[in-house]
Amino acid sequence: MSIISLDNTITIAISVRDRHASAKWYEDMLGFALLYHMDDAGWSELKTKTDGVTLGLGEQNEPNPGNTVPVFGIANIDTARKDLEAAGVEFDGETIVLEGMVSTATFYDPDKNALMLAQDLTSDK
């Protein structure tokens, strides 16, 4: 038994220079939905495509990206990557394929926060 009992939610918090611009980027590129901007606290939250998971954007003058890499499931990584690249999104190298397991591709938001797409290859869909 654990010391504490967590609920079924998680917020992935990342640093950004401009929460409003970053929120729009996440809406346009990944289809997330803005939940709110809390301007007094320098914080915004978006609903991701995963139940119980939100993305928190903490505004900082000099964000320090790179300490968290959220991984988002995707049905077709090749199509998603092509679409994001066409929109100017930068990827880190090639898509990595572990046959029969997973395909992954790391990419960056405008503040160089690393994010990853993952396509489950364990079953035929």
C-alpha positions as CSV (number, residue, x, y, z in Angstrom):
1,M,0.0,0.0,0.0
2,S,1.3,3.5,-0.8
3,I,1.8,6.2,1.7
4,I,-0.6,8.5,-0.2
5,S,-3.6,7.8,-2.4
6,L,-3.5,9.6,-5.7
7,D,-6.5,10.3,-7.8
8,N,-6.9,9.6,-11.5
9,T,-5.7,12.9,-12.8
10,I,-2.3,14.3,-13.8
11,T,-1.2,17.8,-14.9
12,I,2.0,18.0,-16.9
13,A,3.5,21.4,-16.0
14,I,5.9,23.1,-18.4
15,S,7.6,26.5,-18.6
16,V,6.8,28.9,-21.4
17,R,7.5,32.6,-22.2
18,D,3.9,33.4,-23.3
19,R,1.1,31.3,-22.0
20,H,-1.5,32.7,-24.3
21,A,0.6,32.1,-27.4
22,S,1.6,28.6,-26.2
23,A,-2.0,27.7,-25.4
24,K,-3.0,28.6,-28.9
25,W,-0.1,26.5,-30.3
26,Y,-1.3,23.5,-28.3
27,E,-4.9,24.0,-29.5
28,D,-3.9,24.4,-33.1
29,M,-1.2,21.7,-33.3
30,L,-2.5,19.0,-30.9
31,G,-6.2,19.8,-30.6
32,F,-6.1,20.5,-26.8
33,A,-8.9,22.7,-25.3
34,L,-8.2,25.7,-23.2
35,L,-9.6,25.3,-19.7
36,Y,-8.6,28.7,-18.3
37,H,-5.9,31.4,-18.1
38,M,-5.2,32.5,-14.5
39,D,-3.3,35.7,-15.4
40,D,-2.6,36.8,-11.8
41,A,-0.8,33.5,-11.1
42,G,0.9,33.2,-14.5
43,W,-0.7,29.9,-15.2
44,S,-2.9,28.4,-17.9
45,E,-4.4,24.9,-18.3
46,L,-5.5,22.9,-21.3
47,K,-7.5,19.6,-21.5
48,T,-5.5,17.0,-23.4
49,K,-7.0,14.2,-25.5
50,T,-6.4,11.8,-22.5
51,D,-9.1,11.7,-19.8
52,G,-7.7,13.0,-16.5
53,V,-4.6,14.6,-18.0
54,T,-4.2,18.3,-18.3
55,L,-1.3,20.4,-19.5
56,G,-0.3,23.3,-17.3
57,L,1.6,26.3,-18.7
58,G,3.7,28.3,-16.2
59,E,4.9,31.6,-17.5
60,Q,8.5,32.5,-17.0
61,N,10.8,35.2,-18.5
62,E,13.4,32.6,-19.2
63,P,11.8,29.2,-19.3
64,N,14.0,26.2,-18.6
65,P,12.6,23.5,-20.9
66,G,13.5,19.9,-21.0
67,N,12.9,18.4,-17.5
68,T,9.7,16.6,-18.6
69,V,8.8,14.8,-21.7
70,P,5.0,14.1,-21.9
71,V,4.2,11.2,-24.2
72,F,0.9,11.3,-26.1
73,G,-0.6,8.3,-27.8
74,I,-1.4,8.6,-31.5
75,A,-3.2,6.2,-34.0
76,N,-1.0,7.0,-36.9
77,I,2.4,8.5,-36.1
78,D,3.5,9.0,-39.7
79,T,0.5,11.1,-40.6
80,A,0.7,13.1,-37.4
81,R,4.4,13.8,-37.9
82,K,3.9,14.8,-41.5
83,D,1.1,17.2,-40.5
84,L,3.1,18.8,-37.7
85,E,6.2,19.2,-39.8
86,A,4.1,20.8,-42.5
87,A,3.0,23.3,-39.8
88,G,6.6,24.1,-39.0
89,V,7.0,21.9,-35.9
90,E,10.6,20.8,-35.3
91,F,11.3,17.1,-34.6
92,D,14.4,15.6,-33.0
93,G,15.7,13.0,-35.4
94,E,13.8,10.3,-37.1
95,T,10.8,8.3,-35.9
96,I,12.0,5.4,-33.8
97,V,10.3,2.1,-34.5
98,L,10.5,-0.9,-32.1
99,E,8.8,-3.5,-34.3
100,G,5.7,-5.1,-32.6
101,M,6.0,-2.6,-29.7
102,V,5.9,1.2,-30.4
103,S,6.9,4.0,-32.8
104,T,8.0,7.2,-31.2
105,A,8.9,10.7,-32.4
106,T,10.2,13.5,-30.2
107,F,9.3,17.1,-31.2
108,Y,9.4,20.6,-29.7
109,D,7.0,23.3,-28.8
110,P,8.0,27.0,-29.5
111,D,9.9,27.1,-26.1
112,K,11.9,23.9,-26.9
113,N,10.0,21.8,-24.5
114,A,10.4,18.2,-25.7
115,L,7.2,16.3,-26.4
116,M,6.7,12.8,-27.8
117,L,4.2,11.0,-29.9
118,A,3.8,7.2,-29.5
119,Q,1.9,4.8,-31.7
120,D,1.1,1.4,-30.0
121,L,2.2,-1.4,-32.3
122,T,1.3,-4.3,-30.0
123,S,-2.0,-5.1,-31.7
124,D,-3.5,-4.7,-35.2
125,K,-5.9,-1.8,-35.3
